[in-house]
């Protein structure tokens, strides 16, 4: 196989996914643009948005990479079953890591804004938003990443080509949607 053939194959696999990724990013931007009330009520939430989205991409991108490596090495079968201990452990570790890093990001955002003398919501509100969105988003992202990687692999696609764009797009779209839901829940609980 020539370099040209490899490059053409890679572009054929990646371009449709990248186009969907761009559309998903625009949708996530629209959700953020529609969160005016929540951003005003939970001061400091806007500072937290990039950290939470990056966390989703990093944590669940790693999950996709681990699954791709495990498939290539024959450590897991390309089937979605609850009896697959490696798959369950990887998914649980990803969700736990996502929740831990989201919590730390919320605490760090609170401390940074406080140190800068900027208005900031109570730390429990930022942590609440981070945890709720991390839990809901984590469940959706684990499901999406596992499904896309395993189904793609069974159909002859390279999981490494699929995982990055799918996680980025899904992470942004799901991340913003769950952030909006979490902010509304926290405001309802906090009387905002």
Backbone as a ProteinNet text record, in pm:
[ID]
protein_1_A
[PRIMARY]
XXXXXXXXXXXXXXXXXXXXXXXXXXXXXXXXXXXXXXXXXXXXXXXXXXXXXXXXXXXXXXXXXXXXXXXXXXXXXXXXXXXXXXXXXXXXXXXXXXXXXXXXXXXXXXXXXXXXXXXXXXXXXXXXXXXXXXXXXXXXXXXXXXXXXXXXXXXXXXXXXXXXXXXXXXXXXXXXXXXXXXXXXXXXXXXX
[TERTIARY]
85.6	0	90.5	59.8	141.4	97.6	182.7	150.2	23.9	11.7	-106.9	-234.8	-230.4	-347.5	-383.6	-282.7	-306.5	-368.7	-315.4	-367.7	-512.1	-540.6	-677.2	-772.9	-730.9	-814.9	-842.4	-738.3	-755.5	-851.2	-839.5	-930.5	-1072.7	-1089	-1224.3	-1291.4	-1213	-1268.4	-1296.7	-1205.3	-1209.6	-1297.5	-1302.5	-1373.1	-1521.3	-1596.9	-1737.6	-1751.7	-1666.5	-1672	-1633.8	-1532.9	-1490	-1597.6	-1671.7	-1780.8	-1890.5	-1922.8	-2021.8	-1968.8	-1839	-1776.1	-1791	-1769.7	-1784.3	-1929	-2024	-2165.5	-2199.6	-2146.5	-2170.2	-2112.9	-1994.1	-1933.5	-2018.2	-2076.3	-2164.9	-2290.2	-2343.2	-2460.2	-2426.3	-2309.1	-2266.3	-2254.1	-2205.6	-2197	-2334.1	-2430.8	-2567.7	-2625.9	-2597.9	-2646.2	-2584	-2452.2	-2384.1	-2442	-2468.2	-2526.1	-2664.9	-2735.1	-2870	-2872.2	-2754.8	-2748.6	-2730.4	-2777.1	-2757.3	-2803.8	-2924.4	-2980.3	-2898	-2861.9	-2784.4	-2645.4	-2584.4	-2451	-2455.6	-2566	-2580.9	-2606.6	-2686.3	-2723.7	-2609.3	-2531.1	-2419.6	-2290.7	-2251.6	-2131.8	-2009.2	-1931	-1812.4	-1834.6	-1957.5	-1986.9	-1918	-1912.4	-1847.9	-1699.5	-1635.2	-1493.9	-1478.6	-1576.8	-1572.4	-1599.4	-1670.3	-1711	-1592.5	-1487.6	-1378.1	-1311.2	-1297	-1234.2	-1319.7	-1450.9	-1537.8	-1540.7	-1543.6	-1543	-1409.9	-1300.6	-1169.5	-1159.8	-1215.7	-1215.3	-1287.4	-1403.3	-1478.6	-1394.9	-1335	-1254.5	-1134.8	-1065.5	-946	-979.5	-1075.3	-1108.9	-1168.8	-1266.5	-1334.3	-1256.4	-1168.3	-1074.6	-977.6	-932.2	-844.8	-918.2	-1044.5	-1123.7	-1128.6	-1156.4	-1161.2	-1027.5	-917.9	-785	-755.5	-792.9	-771.1	-852.2	-974.7	-1057.7	-1000.5	-954.6	-893.8	-770.8	-685.9	-566.4	-604.4	-702.8	-745.8	-803.7	-875.8	-929.3	-816.6	-721.8	-610.3	-525.8	-514.3	-433.6	-512.4	-642	-724.5	-760.6	-746.8	-778.2	-927.8	-1001.9	-1148.3	-1207.6	-1324.7	-1399	-1480.5	-1500.9	-1579.5	-1730.4	-1769.6	-1910.9	-1941	-2058.9	-2102.8	-2177.2	-2110.4	-2173.4	-2141.7	-2234.7	-2213.3	-2115.9	-2090.7	-1999	-1853	-1826.2	-1688.5	-1626.3	-1548.8	-1491.5	-1398.2	-1314.5	-1221.8	-1297.6	-1401.1	-1482.1	-1551.7	-1609.4	-1676.1	-1577.5	-1459.9	-1358.8	-1311.7	-1290.5	-1246.7	-1354.2	-1479.7	-1590.4	-1604.9	-1598.4	-1610.4	-1495.2	-1374.7	-1258.3	-1272.6	-1326.9	-1345.4	-1446	-1557.9	-1659.1	-1604.1	-1536.6	-1480.1	-1375.7	-1289.8	-1188.7	-1255.5	-1357.8	-1429.8	-1492.1	-1551.9	-1614.3	-1509.3	-1398.6	-1293	-1234.5	-1201.1	-1140.9	-1241	-1367.4	-1470.3	-1484.3	-1481.5	-1489.9	-1369.5	-1251.9	-1130.9	-1135	-1184	-1194	-1288.3	-1400.2	-1496	-1433.5	-1362.6	-1298.1	-1188.7	-1111.9	-1005.7	-1062.8	-1172.4	-1235.4	-1283.9	-1346.5	-1394	-1276.9	-1169.1	-1052.8	-987.3	-975.8	-914.1	-996.4	-1126.1	-1211.7	-1212.9	-1213.3	-1207.4	-1075.7	-964.7	-833.1	-822.1	-890.6	-887.6	-989.2	-1067.1	-1167.1	-1285.2	-1307.7	-1419.2	-1543.1	-1660.5	-1782.5	-1786.8	-1826.4	-1833.7	-1945.6	-2013.8	-2120.7	-2059	-2140.1	-2086.9	-2024.1	-1922.1	-1848.6	-1939.8	-2039.8	-2128.6	-2205.6	-2236.5	-2309.7	-2221.2	-2097.3	-2007.1	-1977	-1952.5	-1926.2	-2050.8	-2167.5	-2292.1	-2312.8	-2291.1	-2304.4	-2203.9	-2079.4	-1975	-2007.3	-2053.5	-2083.7	-2205.8	-2311.2	-2432.9	-2407.1	-2344.3	-2317	-2216.6	-2120.6	-2023	-2084.4	-2177.8	-2242.8	-2334	-2419.3	-2509.8	-2429.3	-2340.2	-2259.2	-2170.5	-2116.4	-2030.5	-2103.6	-2225.9	-2304	-2330.3	-2366.2	-2393.7	-2265.2	-2155.8	-2030.5	-1972	-1979.2	-1930.8	-2009.1	-2139.7	-2223.7	-2187.3	-2172.2	-2142.2	-2004	-1903.3	-1767.2	-1758.1	-1810.8	-1804.3	-1877.6	-1995.5	-2073.2	-2002	-1956.4	-1892.2	-1763.2	-1682.4	-1554.6	-1577.5	-1663.9	-1685.2	-1758	-1861.8	-1936.1	-1848	-1775.8	-1685.1	-1579.7	-1523.9	-1422.2	-1480.3	-1600.7	-1664.7	-1690.6	-1709	-1735.5	-1607.5	-1494	-1367.3	-1305.6	-1360.8	-1304.7	-1201.7	-1106.8	-1002.5	-1058.5	-1061.2	-1117	-1040.2	-912	-832.9	-876.8	-923.5	-975.4	-1111	-1190.3	-1325.4	-1327.1	-1247.8	-1260.7	-1240.9	-1135.7	-1106.8	-1219.8	-1258	-1366	-1499.6	-1531.2	-1659.5	-1662.2	-1552.3	-1546.4	-1550.8	-1478.7	-1477.2	-1617	-1679.8	-1813.3	-1915.2	-1920.8	-2018.6	-1991.4	-1862.8	-1827.2	-1872.7	-1856.7	-1901.1	-2053.1	-2119.8	-2266.4	-2328.2	-2289	-2343.8	-2298	-2172.2	-2119.4	-2198.2	-2228.3	-2305.1	-2449.3	-2508.9	-2648.7	-2661	-2569.1	-2576.4	-2537.1	-2452	-2417.6	-2541.1	-2618.7	-2742.3	-2840.9	-2859.6	-2950.6	-2901.7	-2771.6	-2715.2	-2731	-2707.5	-2721.7	-2866.6	-2959.5	-3101.8	-3138.3	-3083.3	-3110.4	-3053.3	-2928.7	-2864.3	-2939.7	-2984.6	-3060.5	-3195.3	-3258.3	-3386.1	-3366.5	-3260.1	-3231.3	-3189.9	-3109.1	-3056.7	-3151.9	-3267.2	-3366.3	-3335.7	-3249.5	-3210.2	-3307.4
-117.4	0	124.1	218.5	340	441.7	539.9	648.1	719.7	739.4	806.9	729	595.5	512.8	515.3	513.3	520.9	655.7	763	897.4	910.9	861.7	870.2	790.3	671.4	590.1	659.1	721.3	791.8	908.7	983.9	1096.4	1048.3	939.2	885.6	848.8	790.6	753.5	875.2	971	1081	1198.3	1233.2	1355	1358.4	1251.2	1258.1	1279.9	1213.4	1228.4	1369.8	1425.5	1562.1	1664.1	1639.9	1730.4	1728.3	1609.7	1598.2	1666.6	1653.7	1717.1	1868.5	1926.3	2071.3	2114.4	2039	2070.3	2058.4	1957.4	1939.6	2054.1	2100.9	2214.6	2340	2361.1	2476.3	2464.4	2343.2	2321.4	2351.6	2305.6	2332.1	2482.4	2555.3	2700.7	2765.3	2711.1	2763.3	2740.9	2624.2	2596.8	2697	2717.3	2812.8	2952.8	2991	3122.4	3139.8	3027.7	3034.5	3023.2	3019.7	3002.3	3134.6	3243.5	3374.9	3380.1	3333.4	3342.2	3261.3	3138.4	3052.4	3110.7	3168.7	3227.7	3350.6	3424.1	3540.2	3495.7	3391.3	3344.6	3272.7	3197	3121.5	3187	3291.6	3365.7	3274.2	3278.9	3194.7	3070.7	3043	2924.9	2931.5	3050.1	3064	3029.1	3059.7	3024.6	2872.9	2805.2	2660.3	2583.9	2644.2	2575.1	2514.1	2589.9	2527.3	2411.9	2426.1	2319.1	2192.2	2208	2090.9	2024.3	2104	2045.7	1976.6	2037.3	1975.3	1844.6	1844.4	1723.4	1610.8	1640.6	1537.3	1481.3	1570.4	1525.8	1442.9	1487.2	1415.5	1279.6	1278.3	1152.9	1051.3	1091.7	995.5	969.1	1061.1	1034	924.3	929.5	822.9	689.6	691.6	569.4	511.4	596	550.2	491.8	557.1	508.4	373.8	361.4	234.4	121.9	152.9	50.8	10.7	109.2	80.1	-8.2	24.8	-56.6	-197.7	-208.1	-340	-424.1	-359.8	-432.4	-480.9	-393.1	-430.5	-542.6	-543.9	-646	-773.5	-771.2	-888.1	-906.3	-800.5	-811.2	-804.5	-740.4	-738.5	-777.7	-833.3	-869.1	-748.9	-734.5	-619.6	-640	-675.4	-693.6	-613.5	-557.6	-484.3	-582.6	-622.9	-713.5	-665.4	-684	-644.5	-737.5	-855.9	-950.5	-921.2	-821.4	-789.5	-704.7	-770	-704.4	-589.8	-607.7	-500.8	-378	-402.6	-293.4	-218.9	-292.5	-229.7	-150.4	-206.6	-138.5	-10	-16	103.5	211.5	171.7	268.2	330.9	248.3	300	393.5	358.6	443.8	578	576.2	701.1	791.8	736.8	818.4	872.6	787.7	831.7	941.9	923.9	1026.9	1156.9	1145.1	1264.4	1340.2	1268.5	1333.6	1399.2	1331	1387	1513.8	1507.6	1623.7	1738.5	1707.8	1811.8	1883.7	1806.5	1865.5	1955.3	1905.6	1986.4	2114.4	2103.6	2221.5	2325	2279.1	2371.4	2441.3	2366.3	2424.7	2523.2	2484.8	2574.3	2701.9	2689.3	2808.4	2900.8	2844.5	2923.4	2996.1	2923.2	2981.4	3090	3065.2	3163.8	3291.8	3279.5	3397.8	3472.9	3399.6	3461.2	3537.7	3475.2	3538.7	3664	3663.7	3779.2	3886.3	3857.4	3953.8	3965.4	3861.9	3861.7	3802.2	3841.7	3782.1	3632.5	3554.8	3410.5	3353.6	3255.6	3186	3103.7	3061.9	2974.5	2848.5	2798.2	2682.9	2561.7	2545.2	2430	2433.9	2555	2565.4	2520.1	2567.5	2528.3	2378.4	2326.9	2183.6	2103.3	2151.2	2082.6	2073.1	2183.6	2183.1	2086.2	2091.8	2005.1	1857.2	1823.6	1683.1	1631.5	1710.6	1666.8	1651.2	1751.8	1742.2	1631.3	1610.8	1504.2	1366.3	1348.9	1219	1186.8	1282.2	1258.4	1245.6	1340.9	1338	1215.5	1173.9	1056.1	931.2	914.7	799	798	914.4	924.5	904.1	966.7	956	815.8	748.8	610.5	525.2	538.9	462.9	493.1	621.2	661.8	612.2	632.3	592.4	441.6	366.5	220.5	172	224	181.8	214.5	338	379.6	301.8	287.2	216.8	69.3	2.3	-140.3	-167.1	-92	-111.5	-72.7	38.1	78.2	-27.1	-83.3	-187.6	-309.5	-349.5	-465	-439.8	-314	-279.6	-250	-275.1	-260	-122.1	-34.4	99.9	101.5	190.5	204.1	278.9	218.6	286.9	413.7	418.3	537.1	656.1	629.4	735.6	784.3	693.9	727.5	797.3	747.6	789.8	939	996.3	1138	1230.5	1228.9	1318.8	1291.3	1164.3	1131.9	1183.7	1163.2	1210.1	1361.8	1427.1	1573	1628.1	1578.3	1626.9	1593.1	1466.9	1423.8	1491.1	1503.2	1568.5	1712.7	1785.1	1924.7	1936.5	1858.2	1866.2	1818.7	1701	1646.5	1731	1774.6	1857.4	1985.7	2054.4	2179.1	2152	2047.5	2016.2	1977.7	1894.3	1853.5	1967.3	2056.6	2174.4	2262.2	2279.4	2357	2290.4	2160.1	2086.4	2095.6	2075	2079.1	2217	2321.1	2458.1	2483.6	2436.3	2454.8	2376.5	2256.4	2176.6	2247.8	2294.3	2361.6	2489.2	2564.2	2685.1	2652.9	2544.2	2505.7	2462.4	2391.3	2346	2463.9	2553.8	2666.7	2784.3	2774.3	2881.9	2999.3	2976.4	3085.9	3110.1
0	0	0	-85.4	-95	9.6	28.5	122.8	78	-51.2	-105.7	-73.9	-90.4	-62.7	86.4	170.9	314.8	351.4	294.3	322.5	274.1	154.7	101.1	188.6	232.3	320.8	452.9	507.9	635.2	619.7	511.9	490.4	467.5	395	372.7	504.3	595.5	725.4	812.2	810.2	906.9	864.8	737.7	696.4	734.8	712.4	755.1	906.2	982.8	1127.8	1167.7	1101.6	1132.3	1096.3	987.6	950.1	1056.9	1105.4	1212.9	1338.2	1361.6	1477.5	1472.1	1357	1341.7	1368.4	1316.7	1339.6	1488	1552.6	1696	1777.2	1739.2	1807.3	1794.9	1677.6	1658.5	1746.1	1756	1841.9	1987.4	2032.5	2170.2	2193.5	2094.2	2104.6	2116	2042.7	2052.7	2192.4	2250	2386.6	2483.5	2471.3	2558.3	2539.7	2415.5	2388.2	2448.2	2469.8	2526.9	2678.4	2741.5	2887	2960.8	2903.8	2965.7	3111	3136.3	3272.4	3371.1	3332.4	3421.6	3447.8	3345.3	3361.7	3453.5	3448.8	3538.6	3682.4	3699.2	3832.8	3904	3829.5	3888.9	3841.4	3914.2	3874.2	3882.3	3777.5	3769.3	3684.6	3647.3	3566.5	3430.6	3372.8	3241.9	3248.9	3360.6	3379	3383.5	3434.9	3451.5	3321.6	3228	3105.2	3029.5	2996.3	2920.8	2995.1	3126.3	3204.8	3201.5	3214.8	3213.6	3076.5	2970.3	2836.2	2806.9	2848.9	2828.7	2907.1	3027.2	3108.6	3037	2981.3	2909.2	2794.6	2716.2	2603.3	2645.9	2749.8	2794.5	2855.5	2944.5	3014.8	2919.1	2840.6	2754.8	2626.1	2588.1	2478.8	2519.3	2644.5	2696.9	2699.2	2736.6	2735.2	2594	2496.5	2357.6	2312.6	2351.1	2314.8	2382	2510.7	2581.4	2517.2	2480.9	2416.9	2280.9	2203.9	2074.1	2089.2	2186.1	2210.3	2254.2	2341.9	2390	2276.3	2185.3	2070	1979.6	1950.8	1863	1924.3	2056.4	2124.1	2154.8	2126.9	2152.8	2299.4	2379.6	2522.4	2549.9	2460.7	2472.5	2338.1	2344.4	2223.9	2178.5	2049.2	2001.5	2018.6	2141.9	2175.2	2300.3	2304.9	2422.8	2511.9	2620.5	2715.6	2856.5	2944.7	3083.9	3155	3098.1	3159.3	3129.5	3048	3011.9	3123.3	3208.9	3327.2	3289.6	3188.9	3146.6	3098.3	3023.1	2970.2	3083.1	3176.9	3292.6	3376.4	3399.8	3481	3412.5	3282.1	3208.7	3211.8	3195.6	3198.2	3336.7	3440.9	3577.8	3611.2	3569.3	3594.7	3523.5	3402.5	3327.1	3397.7	3440.6	3508.8	3640.3	3717	3845	3823.6	3724.3	3693.5	3651.1	3567.7	3522.4	3637.9	3732.3	3847.4	3937.4	3959.5	4043.8	3982.2	3854.8	3789.2	3777.3	3753.6	3747	3880.7	3988.4	4122.1	4148.8	4116.4	4135.3	4051.1	3929	3842.6	3903.8	3960	4021.8	4142.2	4225	4343.1	4300.8	4199.3	4151.5	4089.7	4014.8	3956	4066.9	4169.7	4283.6	4350	4379.6	4447.2	4362	4232.7	4143	4136.6	4119.6	4112.3	4244.6	4354	4486.2	4503.6	4464.6	4476.8	4390	4276.7	4186.8	4225.9	4329	4372.8	4277.8	4199.7	4103.5	4168.5	4123.8	4178.9	4147.7	4246.2	4227.2	4313.6	4257.2	4329	4441.8	4537.3	4643.1	4583.2	4648.7	4596.2	4577.2	4664.2	4650.9	4519.4	4471	4344.2	4228	4226.5	4117.8	4122.8	4242.8	4256.9	4219.9	4261.2	4226.8	4076.6	4007.9	3861.4	3800.5	3848	3793.2	3815.3	3936.1	3966.5	3891.4	3890	3820.7	3671.5	3611.5	3467.4	3439.2	3530.1	3511.4	3520.5	3611	3627.6	3508.8	3473.5	3359.6	3230.2	3208.2	3086.6	3079.8	3195.3	3197.5	3152.6	3199.8	3157.4	3008.3	2955.7	2811.7	2731.5	2775.6	2700.8	2703.9	2817.5	2823.1	2723.6	2725.5	2633.4	2488.7	2457.5	2320.5	2276	2359.8	2322.3	2304.9	2399.8	2391	2266.2	2242.1	2125.9	1996.2	1981.2	1856.2	1830.9	1933.7	1916	1882.6	1957.6	1933.4	1802.1	1774.2	1648.6	1529.2	1541.8	1434.2	1406.4	1510.8	1496.5	1425.8	1465.2	1400.2	1252.7	1216.6	1075.3	997.6	1059.9	989.5	996.5	1079.5	1093.2	1205.5	1194.4	1294.6	1415.2	1532.7	1650	1687	1653.6	1683.6	1599.2	1478.1	1392.2	1441.4	1495.8	1540.8	1676.2	1769.9	1909.6	1929.4	1874.2	1896.6	1854.8	1727	1683.7	1750.9	1773.8	1836.8	1980.4	2052.5	2191	2196.3	2107.1	2105.5	2080.3	1976.5	1941.1	2047.6	2084.7	2183.8	2317.1	2352.3	2477.9	2483	2372.2	2367.9	2372.8	2290	2283.4	2415	2459.3	2583.9	2702.2	2698.4	2806.7	2824.9	2717	2727.6	2767.7	2709.8	2744.2	2891.7	2940.4	3080.9	3174.3	3127.6	3207.4	3226.9	3121.7	3130.8	3227.5	3212.4	3301.4	3445.9	3466.7	3601.9	3664	3585	3636.8	3678.9	3600.2	3635.4	3761.5	3776.1	3897.4	4020	4008.9	4121.4	4157	4057.9	4084.9	4150.6	4107.8	4167.7	4313.5	4340.2	4476.4	4564.3	4507.3	4582.8	4592.8	4529.3	4537.8	4446.7	4346.3	4255.4	4146.6
[MASK]
++++++++++++++++++++++++++++++++++++++++++++++++++++++++++++++++++++++++++++++++++++++++++++++++++++++++++++++++++++++++++++++++++++++++++++++++++++++++++++++++++++++++++++++++++++++++++++++++

